[in-house]
Structures are given as C-alpha cells and as structure tokens.
C-alpha cells in the first residue's frame, strides 16, 4: 500500500478521490502519492495545482483526473461531474497534465540537481468515462479510462514508464533513470514538507545550532495514533526518530494542561532536551529528568541511601534503585504526574522499574494511566526472560503498539557502515544518500594519532565546524588510545560532559546514547565482530548523521570482511 499525503483528501471531487484511494491500495509500499499539490512555479498560471503526483521507483508522474463526462466542441472542453455540475476549459487534459509535470520537474531540479536525469512523465485518468475520441491534442498512450480503471493501477504506472522512456529516447536520444527510494523521500520533503509537524531539536543535536528537523510521514502517523491511545509502546531501530516523537508527544500533552514527566536513561540527553525544549512554549508543563537522578533525589530526601550498596551494576539499576525509590516516594508522599513519557526504555524495562513508573502515575497507575514508552529491541540489555516478564506486565494495561521504520537521522552510507561493523542492522528505509564512509586502518598507536590528525585537519579545512565532530570510544578517555591527548590537529578535544558551544567532543559510546553529531570518528574498535561489543558499536556508530570514519587496526581487516559478508547475506535474505 502506497503512502498517501494527505491520508484523507479534503473537498475532493468523487473521481479524484476514487483514483487517489485506488492508487494507495494498488501501488508499492515504497511509493508516495500526493494529492492537490500547489505549484507556484506553474508554466501558464500564477498559481497552479496538480491533481495527483505519483513518486515511484519507475518515475515521477503528474496525473490529471477527469471524473465525469468529457467532451470537446470547437476547441472548448467540457468536464462534467457525477453531481450534475460541469465546467469548461480551453486547455485539454493532456496539456494540463504536461504543464503540471514541467512545474514539478522544475521545482525538484532547482532544489536538487540529483533529479536532472530522473524520468518525469504525465498521464490522464478518466475513471468514469469511456473515451475513444482522437485528435492532435489527445495522446492515447498515456490515457486510462473506465475500461482499464478496474485493473491494478501499478500496471498503468508501468505503462507510463515505458511510454515516456521511449519518447525521450527517440526524441532526445537520452535515457532517463528511475529515482531511488531515498530520492522519493527527498522529493516528498521538497514538494510537501511537513511544516506543521516541524520540531526544533537545535541544542540537543549540536549544542549550538538551532535547526528544524521535520517529522517523517512514518513519525506523523505514530504521533497521531498516540493522540488516540493513552498507553503506547513505540518500537524503532536506532535513527528512526523515537526521541523526536517522544518530545513532540510530551509537548502535546503539556499543552493540554497535563503535568508530564519525561524520563531518559542518559543524563547528558536529559540536559540537552531541557535546553532545546525551553524555546517551545508548550513544554512549560514537561519535567525532563534523568531517571536515576530522580531516583537518587527522592531516595536522599527520604534518607534511604543505604539501600544502594550493591556492587553489581546490573542489580543496582534493575532492582536496588527502583525498589528504594518506591519506598522513598511513599515515605515522603511524592506527588504523581498526569502522564509519563519514557525514552531509551530498553535500558529501563525491568519489573522493579515498572513498579516505580506505576507509582509515578499515582492512582491510575500503569494499567489505567497515560504513558508512552519508546525503545529499541536491538539494545535489550536484560535478556529474554526479563523481557518476557516485562511484556506480560505491560500487556495488562492493554497498550497500543507502534513501529517506526524510516531512518531520519543517518545517511544510507552511515546506516550501512554501522550495520556492517556492529552486526546489528540500522534502519535503511528513508535514509538519504550521503558521502562515503571510511575505514581508516593503522599499524600502531603512532600511526593512529597521525591518521586522526590528518582526518580532523581535512575536515576543518573543508568547513566542518569543530562542534559538529565527536570522537567516540568504546572505553573511557583514560583507558582509550587518546589517553593524555588534549587536542587533535590543534583543535581542543573536550569531554562531552564539560563541553561548551563550539567544542569538538570526546565521549564513550555508552555515554553518547541519545545524542548525535554530523561527523563521528570512532576509535578503540579492536573488538569488531565480537558479539559482546556489537550492541555498543550499534549504539555508538548510529550517532553519526552525515559522516562516519572508523579507525581500525590492520589486524581487523579480516574481521571487517566477515562482517561485510554477513551484512550482504542478511540483505539478500530479506530482499
């Protein structure tokens, strides 16, 4: 089923609506159909409008739909609708479709030259009329009327592809190509950006630069479904925008006058979210907290710190902290929140933590309260048995389930490289094409430092800002290959916890979860191919939005080859 934008057309004639809805049912899931697209760059009108635009992996096609009776007398075309109304035009449907196509083509090529060699075409659809008239203006090859409309419309799109490919080859001696799936998403963002769903991630993404990240169609649908369901479990791989949707939902709930608690596992992420959300007036009622900082604050207020003596870190976070919090919250009479949003919940889903969340929601609790939980099943750290117990417990609340599939963070190259090295696949759907990622191999420690110096110097020379670069390690700084190194290529390397605006940062991959940078330089990667390291690599490498350089010892070449072969096998099996 193709993506329809909008899902339900408004003030739409019957003929257009029937064609639009049938396209949605018949066309491939990766394709996008736009209805009633405004075109300020129309060839013959100050403001034009396209009936339907089909963005497909066969080409980009403008469809002119005539839903009722069609006739032409002395150069004047008359179009009738099923309701009995009619209107006249001197412009025939084929010319209307052609000028619309040119306007769409011009808009896309001006926005990005990648569309310069993409196949464009047009068609005319008359779902309720058998049209056999011939004439100089009429191009039967691109017409579909009542006789063919009951068939599968993907066949018609294929016919348009064959026709326009032949026309361009014969008339212009050029072969135009079909767009890629990533280019379809780019075309959608250019032609119909989701401006009303834009969300500013500014300081959370870069700490300095404020920019608008638009919700993908995938995320918009999830956000709408959450509005209709008080309890939701949202699943998605790294890069699918779980945090974006979580923050948007928190702001929506706060705008309704609710007191909202937003919890996340990463302390740095909580700090960045508080900063970035401050500019949104809807967020006044949102309390963004690092979950264990909240636990510790309440436990300390009740004087129960002695409950946190466990030396086993897993037991401390899975059991001791939440149990002590529950006792402390009851002791001090902690006020409840109206709604609970939990990001990075894969790090928090244990039965004892759920008991703590239940208390945070007061009398309605988990079973009847309002909550939305976001998690990545690829990063489950607690094992299958605990996961099954948690799922059973949460299912008592009868939550709705949602999945995010589109990668709105990484370029396709970053997603592929992260998938190869970690052995855990990042989302590829919707990821735009970007710059190639590099493996940088080194022989020894001295060579690594020289390679890092060279890479950073080149990036800075190419106008990449220091604040857009993160050096991520599998180890703490004192134990990393950069122990004792204060700057690279003359650029200070600052621990992310102490970083200011404009700093190039160092962080462990674990501490950087939930954060992002344009460029990630990954070091201390000797464990490539080790299952014990795969989840850490997955979480860390997926932090790169546009460019990923992985620094590997020469001894890791063979391991990388095995990982690449494994990725290729997974892709062929899923194809």
N, C-alpha and C positions, 0 to 999 in steps of 0.2 A: 504494500500500500504506500503510495507516494505521500510526501509531506505537502499538505495544503496550507497556504498562507494567504488570507486568514483561514482558520479551520471552518468557519461558517461565514459565507459571503452575506453582506447586508444590501438591501434594496436592489436585489439582483433579479433580472427577468428570468422567467422559467427556463427558457432554452439555455441560457448561460449557466444557470445553476445545475441543470441536468448534465451538461458537458463537464463542468468543473468537478462535480461529485464523482462522475464515472471515471474521469482521469485519475482521481485519487484512489479509486478502487482498483483500476486496471494497471497502473504504471508501477515501475520498480520502486522498492522502498528507499533507494538512494536518491531518487529523483525528487524535484521540487516543483510545485505548480503555484504560480502567483496569479491572483485574481484582481482585476480592476487596478492596474498599476499606473499611477500618474507619471506623465512624461513631459517635463518642461522643455526638453530638447527636441520636441517633435518637429518633423521636417516642414509641415504645412500649417501647423496651428500653434498659437501661443502656449496653449496647454492641451496636450493630448492624453488619451487614456487607452491602455491596452486591455482588451477583454481578458485574455489569458496568456501568460508566458509559461512555457514549459522548459525547465532547466534539466536536461537529461544527459546521460553519458553517450547519447547519439548525436546531440547537438542542442542548440538553443533556438527555440521556435516560438514565434508570435502567432497566436490563433485568433482569428476574427470569427465570432459566433453570431449567426443569424437564426433566431429560434423559431420564427414563424414563416409565413408565406413570403416568397421573394419574387419580384418581377421588375422588368425594366421597360419603359416606354419613352422613346425619343431621348434617350440619354439620361433619363431620371429614374433612379432606382427607388422602389417602394418596398418597405420591410414591414410586415405585419406580425403582431404578437398574438398568442392564443387568447388573450383577453379582449381581442377585437380592435385594439388601438393600432395605428400604423403611423409611420413617418417616412419621409423621403430624403434622399441624398443624391447629389450628382456624382459622388465618388463611389465606385464599385467596391465590393468587399475585398477583392484581391489587392486593390490599391491601398485600401485602409490597412490591411494586414502588412503590406510591404513597407509603408511609411512607418508603421509601428516598429517593425523589425529593425529598420535603419536607426530609429531613435534609441532602441535598446542597445544595439550594437555600438553606436557612438558613445553612449553613456559608459558602457563597460570598458571599451578600449581607452577612453580618456582616463578612466580610473586606474586601469592596469593594462599594460601592453601585452600581458600574457594572453589576452583574448584576441589579439590581432590575427592569429591563424586558426581560430576556433570556427567551426561550422555554424552559421546562422541561417535560418530559413523562416518561411511563414506558411500558414495553411488557413483554409476557410472551412468552417464546420456548420452544417445545416441539419441539425438532428431531427427536425420535424418536417422536412421538405425533400421531395424527390426532384432534383434539379438536373435537367438534361439540356438546357439552353446552351448554345455555343456562341462564340464571338471573340473579337480581338482582345477584349479585356479579361476574358474568362480563361483561367488556367486549370483545366480539369484534373491535372496530375496532383494538385495539392488540395483538391476538394474532397470532403467526406460528407455525404448526405445521409438521409434516412435509411437508405438501402444497406449501408455499412455500419451505421452507428451502433447496432446491437452487438457487433463483434467486439473483440478485445482492442482497446484503443492503443495499446503498445504496438500493435501491428501498424496502425496509422502513423505513429511517430517514426517507426522504422521505414515506412514508405516515404515520409518527408526527408529522412536522412539520405536515402538512396537517390531521390529526385534531385535534391539540392547539391549533393556531391557530384552528380553527373553534370548538372548545369554549370557549376563553377569550373569543373574540369574542361568542359567543351568550350565555354565562352571565354574563360580567363586563363585556361591552362594552368590552374592551380589546384592543389589538393589540400582541402581544409581538414583539420582533425577534430575528433570528438573531445569535449572537455573531460578532465579528470573529476573524480568525486570531490577532491579538495577545491577545484575551481568552481564547482557548482555551489559549494558553501560560500566561497568568496563572492560569486555573482549574486547570491541571495543577500549577502551583507551590503553589497553596493546598491542593489536595486530596491531592497526593502529592509533597511536596518531596523532593529527593534529598539527604536529610540525611546519609546515609552517604558522599556524594560531595562534601560541602561543603569549600571550600578558603578559608582566610583570606588575603585579599590586603591587608588593613589598611594598613600603612605604605606599601606600594608604590603604592596607589591615591591616598591622601591625605597620606601622610607622618605622619599623626597617628592618624586614626580607624581602629579595627580593626572590620571587619565581615566577615560571611560572604557570599561570592559562590558560589552553588550551580552546579555543572556542569549544563548543559542536557542533555537526553536525547541530543542530537547529540554532545556532548563526551564523555558517558559511553561511548557506543558506540566512539568513536575511542580512548579510553583503554583500553578492553577489547581492542580489536584490536591496539594497540601491545604489550600484555602477551603477545600470542600471536605477535608478529612482531619479531624482533630488530632489523630495519632498516626504518624507515618514513619516507616523505615525506608530510608533512601540509600541505595547501594550504588557505588560507582568506583571505577578504577582511578588511579592517580591521574590528575589532569582533567577530569570530567566536570569540574566546577562545583563540587559539593559545598565548599566554603562560600562561594558566591551565592548559591541558592539559600544556604542556611542563614546568611546575614540578611538577605532580602526578606526571607520569611520572618525573621526576628523583628525587622523594622516594620513590616506589615502588621504584625500582632501588636507591637508597641503603639502604632498609630491608632489602633482600636481602643487604646486606653488600658491595655493589659500590662502587668508587671512581668517582664520577660527575663529569664536567666539564660545566658548564652555561655556554655561550658566548652572548653577545649583542653586537650592534653598538653599542648606546647605553651610554655609561659611566654616565649617571645611572640608567638602568634597572637596570644591574648592582648599583649601590649600594642601590637600593630593594629589589630582590629579596633581597639578602643580609640586609637588616634584617627584611623580612617573613617570610622563611623561618626565621629564628632561633628563632621560637616553636614550630616543628614539630620534634619530636624525631627524625623520620625524616630530616631534612635534614642530619644531622651529617656524612654522607659526601659531600655535594654541594659542589663547589668552583665558585662562581659567579664568572665572570670576564668583564670587558670584553675582547673578543678582541684588540684592538690593544694594550691594556695588557699582556696576557700575552705577546704577540709582543715588545713592546719590552723587557719584563723579561728574557726569555730571550736576546734579541739582545744586550742590555747585559751580561749575565752572561758571554757568550762574547766580548765586546769587538768586536762586528761592527757597531757603529752607523754606520760609514762606508758601509754598504750602503744606507742610507736617504736618499740625497742627491737623489732625483728631485724636480723641481719640479712635475711633473704629478701632481695629487692622485689621479686615477683609476689611473694606473700605480703610484703609491706603494702604494695599498691593494689593488689587484688582483694585483700581481706582486711588487714590491720587498719589502714586509713579509713575506708568506708565504715567499718564497724565502730571505730572510735568516733567518727563524725556523727553517726546516728545517735549514739549515747549522749554526745555533747550537745547536739541540736535539741534533743528532748530536755536535757538539763537546763539549757538557757532559754528555751522557748523560742527557737528560731522562726521568724515569720516565713510563711510559704510564698512561693511565686505563683503567678497565674498560668505561666507557660514555660516550658523548658525546651531549649534547643541545644543539642549536643553534637559538636563537630569532632572528627577524628575518633569516633566512638569505638573503633576496633581496639583501641588501647584501654578502653574503659568497660567493656561489656563482660562483667562478672556478676554473679548473683548478689554479692555483697554491695557492689556499686549500684546495682538496680534498686536495692533496698534504700540506699542513700538518695537516689533520684526520686523514689517513691515518697520519701519524707519531704523532699524539697517542694513537691506539688501539694502538700497539705492534705486536706480531706478528700478531694477527688482521687489523689494518688495516681500511680502509673496506669491502673486499669481504667480509670474514667477521666483522667486529667488530659490536658492539652500538651502534647510533646511531639517533636520531630527529631529523629536520630539519624545521623549521616555516618556511613562507614564504608570501608574498603575491605572486602573479604580477602583480598590478596595479602593484607597486612595483619591477619589474625595472629596474635601472639600467644593466645591462651590454649590452643589445641581444640580438637574436635569435640571431646566430651563436654568441656565447659561451654563451647559454642552451642551445642545441642540443648543443654540445660537453660541457657540464656534465651534461646529461641522459643522454648516451651513456655518460659515465664512471660516473655513479651507477647506471645500469641494469645495469652489470656485477655489482653487488652484489645484484641481484635483490630490490630493496626492495618492501615493500607500499606502496600508495598510499591515502591517505585525504583526505577533503574535509570541511571544516566550513562549514556553510551558515547556521546560526542566529546572529543578532546578539545577543550577550549583553552588549554594552557600551552601545550608543546607543539612545535612544528612536527611534521611527519618524520623528519630525519632524527630529531631528538627522541621521539617516541620509539622509533625502530632501534636506535642505538641503546636506549635504556632497556628495551625488551631483550635485546641480544645479550647484553652484559649481565643483567640480573637473572635472566631465565624466566622472568615473570612478565607477561605481556601488558604493556600500557595500551590504552585505547588509541586506535588508529583512525577510527571514523571521525570525519570532520576536521582532522588535523591538517592545517595548510602546509604546502611545500615551503621549505626554507633553505638555509645554507647547509652544505655538507658538514657532518660532524667528523671529528678526527680522533683517531687513536695516536697518541704520541708515545713512542717506545723509547726507553732509556736503558743504558748499560749499567749505570751505577748512580750513587747519590749525587755526585758532582754533575753528572750529565743531566739528571732530573732538574737540578736547580738552574742549569743553563737553559734547558728547554722551557721551563716556566718563565724565566726572564725574557726569553725571546718571544714567547706567546703573548705575555702581558704587554710588552713594548709594542708589538704589532697591533694588538687590539686598541691600545691608547692612540697610536698613530692613525688608526682608521676611525677615530672619533667615537669609540666606545668609551663611555664615561666610567670612571672607577666604581661608582656606586651601582653600576649595572653588572659588576663582576663579583661572583662568590667563589671562593676556593673551599671545596667541601672535602672532608676527610672521613675515613672510617674510624679514625682514632682522635683522641684529644690532642690538642696542639703540642703539648709537651712530649707526647709519645709519637708524634707524626714525623714525616720526613721534613717538615718545616720547623721543627723544634729550634728555637733560638733565632729564627729568621723574622725580622721586623718589617721588611719591605721587599717588594719584587719589582724590578725594573724602575726603582726609585719611587714606587707608589706604596705608601704605608699599607700594611695588611693588619686590619683591626679585628679583634674578636667581635663577633656579631652582637654579643650581649652588651658591648661597650661602644658600638659603632654610632657615629653621628652621620648627619646628612653628607653625602659625597664620599663616604669611605668605601673602599674595597674591603670585603669582609672575609674572615675565616670562620668556619663552623664545622662541627661534626655533622654528619648526615642526619643523625638521630635528632639533634637539636634544631635542625633546619626544617623539620617536617611542618608543612603548612605554609612555608614561606617560598618565595620564588625570586629568581633573577633572570635578566636577559641572557647572561652568559654564566655557565658553571664550568669550573676547572676541577676535575675530580682526581684526588691523589690517594696514596696508600691503598691501591686497588690490587694488591697481590692475591687476594682471595677470590678472584674472578672464577666462576664455575663451582665454588664451594657452596653447597646448599645452605650452610649455616650463615653465609654472608648475603644470600640472594635477596632477602627481604630488605636488608639495609641498603643494598645497591639500588633496588627498585624505588625505595622511598627517596634516596638521595639524588639519583640521576634524573628523576622526573621533576626536580625543582628547576631545571633549565627550561626557559621558554623558547629561546631562539637558537642558541648555540651551545654545544656540549663538547668539551675536549676532555678525554680520559687519558690520564698518564699511566702507562703500564710498563712494568719491567720487561725486558726482552724475553724472559722466561715465560711470559704469559701469552705469547703469540699463539702457541698451540691450543691453549685453553680458549682463547677468543675464537679461534677457528671452529672448535667444537660447539661453542655457544651459538655462533652464527649458523652452523648447520642445523642445530636444534631449533632455532627460530624459523628457518626456512621450512623445516618439516612441519612445524605447528601451523604455519601459514597455509601450506599445501593441504593439510588435513582439514582445515576449517573452510577452505575455498569451496 
